[in-house]
Amino acid sequence: QYKVVGGIVSPVSDGYGKQGLVPAKHRISMAKLALQSSKWVTVDEWESQQPDWTETVVTMRYHYGQILKEYEQSTGMHSEPSGNSALPSSPSPQLKLLCGADFLSTFKIPGLWLEDHVEELVRRFGLICVSRGSLQPERAVHESDTLFRHRQNIFLVREWVRNETSATEVRRALRRGLSVKYLIPDSMIEYIHQHNLYTEDSERRNEGTVLRPLMKQAHQPIKSLDD
């Protein structure tokens, strides 16, 4: 249905406040090391450089705006704000959020998402959700009125060759001094040891801090990039 022309990895800002979150400069460096062999997936630093945590939908708006600019420059045609090309016969680029099945369940966490952000995310952009373990993304879509309403824009990908490796387990192994060889690239392992990351001390970073979304969205939700 689509021709995939690129992928973007966008590490979150330090302002997110998650326990154990190492500084963005290290996460950016590790992501670049992990993607050295990829010809189509790139690392974008914009979100990580923001002084405060940025809502997912705001980050999507930013990247989509950049994509449209590049599209217009390469084709010489103008795209409307809705993403529709000035020439109906020419397909305009689309941006979709790639996630794991566990991501869909976060929509149900009270205070973590604004309803209008979820609406825009699935209506304007769309989701590509990859199955993960025994989680059932179909159930998450069924149980959410918003997701169900825009289910035609949510693509569920069944991963038949299961990979149960998780970032949490990798960090736990590193913290305990266990080997993670073959789980992540050797260049990343060398970088982690060089900068002494994912130790017992680093895992206590932001300990006791409330996630920024739960604080920020309860008081002054961002509606646009201008805010």
Disulfide bonds with the S-S distance in Angstrom:
none
